[in-house]
Amino acid sequence: MADRSRSKASVARFGFTDDRAEEQLSAVGLWSETGPAEGADDVLLALSRGPDADLAVHGLDRLREADERAWPELADALRENAFLRGRLLAVLGTSSALADFLVGSPDQWQRLTKRKLTAQEQYTEELVSAVEGLDGTEAEQALRAGYRGLLLEIAAADLGHIVDPELGASTYTEITHRLTALAEAALRAGLVVAEAETNGPERAKLAVIAMGKCGGRELNYVSDVDVVFVGDGDLQVGTRIASKMMGIVGKACFEVDAALRPEGKAGALVRTLDGHDAYYKKWARTWEFQALLKARPVAGDEELGAQYCELIAPMVWAAAERENFVGDVQRMRRRVEGHVPSELVERELKLGRGGLRDVEFAVQLLQLVHGRVDPDLRSSSTLEALAALGESGYVGRADAAELEGSYEFLRSIEHRLQLRRLRRTHLFPDTSETTELRWLARASGIRPSRGRSEAEALVAEFKRHGQRIRRLHEKLFYRPLLESVARVPTGALRLTTKEASSRLNALGYAAPDGALHHIKALTSGVSRRASIQQALLPVLLDLLADTPDPDGGLLAYRKVSEALAETPWYLRVLRDEGAVVERLAFLLGTSKLVPDLLVRAPEVLQLLGAPDRLAGRSPREVATSLRAAVRRQPGLNAAVTTARSLRRHELLRVASADLLGLMDVVGVCEALSSVWAAVLQGTLAAAIRKRVAELGAEPAAIAVIGMGRLGGSELGYGSDADVLFVCEPVGEASDADAVKFASSVAETVRKVLGAPSSDPALEVDTNLRPEGRNGPLVRTLESYRAYYARWAEVWEAQALLRARFVAGDADLGERFIAAIDPVRYPADGLDSGRAREVRRIKARVDTERMPKGADPTTHTKLGRGGLADVEWTAQLAQLRYAHRFPALRTTSTVEALRAMAHAELASEGDIESLVEAWMLATRVRNAGMLVRGKAVDQIPGSGRELAAVAMVFDYSADDDPGEFLDFYRRTTRRAHAVVERLFYDD
């Protein structure tokens, strides 16, 4: 008993687990009472490497029993011929069905001794020769034997490397091409038998058109072969031949399925060319054209088959123009997936989520949409088409490579599962089926790794590839751009034709020839970049046509594309994210500022597909990030460069969100003010560091006080930063030393920020300081206090209403604010004389500063009911009543107005009119800057600029922009009436 246990343990060392293994090994001469038989080591080692050692030795024992006289020859060959050993044992360890074939045809193992496989071109000859002169059951049996013999060769070439790595692995494509060639040969041989039995070739021509995987040269080991029959002559005879052929091949090799023919199983089995033509033109549904993508003549009359393919090709490549084409294909995929039982959907290799159909549907949809004008995509092979899509830029290279790898993995798993018993199956084993998983893993070349068994490694790989396929399927198959491309007529996709010029004219391009020039510049050549542009531009041209300035938008797109030509992700983002294309087209066709910023801050483009990221950053977060980045820079110039770059990014982000309606006017002003303050903070700190390094000392603390729109957090895109510089001596330094140091720093800040730049200006304006331009740039806190106590005029008190600390020494800034509070919020308010002075100054400003020829009804700043009207009204109320109502002590215009209503200084209705007018005028002023690319206070009176401003306010391209002007005038007229009552009320 002990000896027997030792023997079993020794057998187990070679991977045998079956109780019969030792007995079978002994029977085939590979095992003795003491262990491995003499000269059997190589065979035992090969068995241990195979997918299933027990299954393989069982197959050998069956071969021995089937022909004991021939067995010694095979046994010797196994020991001596490594080529045969690797291939035969790999087959026996994988496929019980092929083992059955070898047992039934014992001489067929000789096929595996040939180092050179039977050439694909010889398959037809071999199978036709096997059935020649035979009919009925004999023909079927001969065809079956010939087919299985060649299938054995293919399987051995596919599997041999698993047992003996030196044999080399065949590629997935080589195997599927051989399987397809074998299926074609079987169809031809079956057709020969059928024609002979019906005596019909003289009365009827018949062409066999392969569809599905056979048409794509990507057959499995066990597949239905989908076909369509085309006839000429006596169709009854042709139908008998076709039916007979299907029966012969179906019994001998595989099922021949003609359900993809017109009208499906209810339709005629054989139709003429005219019959097919009439059906496809009148009745065919979208999925039928998708199926015809793989149509290829494989048997029968070659000329008739070629005519059929010539007939259907134009229909296939025009199918994408059908109404709701993309949606139909997407719904079909969902229906197919919906038919899979929920408990199997994660294991279904073919139809389930992350399965083979996910890849095939995505590839076919892209082919049909883009292949209308790109012949390189017109392949019936999934992998060839995927490679062409990647090469031409319709799919990212990385995405194409990942899909290819995952598709091949699933197809290889499918092949192994089908080889087991030569049965049609697409179901991955359940995780509880550990024995089946171990066999499948080893048959697929997967070994234990990182502490995981073969089965565990296989399951992990299966899940990884399934998840990858599903992710990429959803990315490609539901890509919004596909819908847009499909809606563009084929003629318009050919971008340089006369038809394209006519279409551009019809779309509203003022200069079609100029547009074609831009298109040619973007799409010329054979580069991948040009291919992607050819796919993008037809959609972009349609989108730009709906903007106020299509020609300007296309020019801007060309400039942006040329500037970002070397940015690797630029075109990929546009291709893969339809929302980005739509939003970019609107921005380029509406704004002159955005394109200029975009070429220098291209990273913002990626945010267009994520509205939350585009509009969701808080001003505090942005400011903190900007200050930290500037602080890390080694010197002043580097700090300013970084500050400018980050401001540019934020300016573009906010502008894009603003134009797209993702931020309200208060949010825009707050964001612009916050980033301006952060730039001041970072630059001031860098300038102080530089000056301290030069002097070796820091004689003063410095604070920057924001005034005007900066102080009120109400900056627009073109606003200057109104500031006051305050200093205070540090240590033993004198006031003079402190002022000298702070003035040097302040001048540096003004100079470096105000230096010429292609970005919107960064002007630091200090004209609101005491004594204006004639006064010192910087004062000490005590100097400010003394000046305001003795000399402050009412307009200076008014200016201080929006003063707030924005940069530098926080303690000094807070003490400055405390010092000016009594000035801007007078203890007894304003007497009537000072109130009249405020009104007098406003009247003078309105008269002297209104540009000559300006329309006072549409001037956003000084016009009737505009910004100045509303702001002066709020500020006068603050000067008069802030001592009584603390809520009026705010730098915000809107908050001050709300406080007026709360204090019952004005009715809710009047305040709402003022707030609405202020919000409208602020946003219109911002929109004017975005549209024109430069600061502007006057609303355009007509033309595309007015249309652009109107579109920012959600007026469509079809609306009369004059309606927007009427709306603006009505709103500001109501506000002006309120101003007249409140501002001049004593």
Helices and strands as residue ranges (DSSP letters): H 2-12, H 21-27, E 31-32, E 35-36, H 41-49, H 53-66, H 71-80, H 82-92, H 96-104, G 106-113, G 120-122, H 123-131, H 136-163, G 165-167, H 172-198, E 204-210, H 212-215, E 225-233, H 235-252, E 256-257, G 264-266, E 270-271, H 273-282, H 286-292, E 296-300, H 302-316, G 319-321, H 325-338, H 356-370, G 375-377, H 382-391, H 397-421, H 434-443, H 454-477, H 480-487, H 490-493, H 498-507, H 512-523, H 528-545, H 550-563, H 570-576, H 578-590, H 593-598, G 602-609, H 611-615, H 619-631, H 636-659, H 665-695, E 700-706, H 708-711, E 721-729, H 735-754, E 764-765, G 772-774, E 778-780, H 781-790, H 794-800, E 804-808, H 810-824, H 832-849, H 867-881, G 886-888, H 893-902, H 908-932, H 943-952, H 961-982
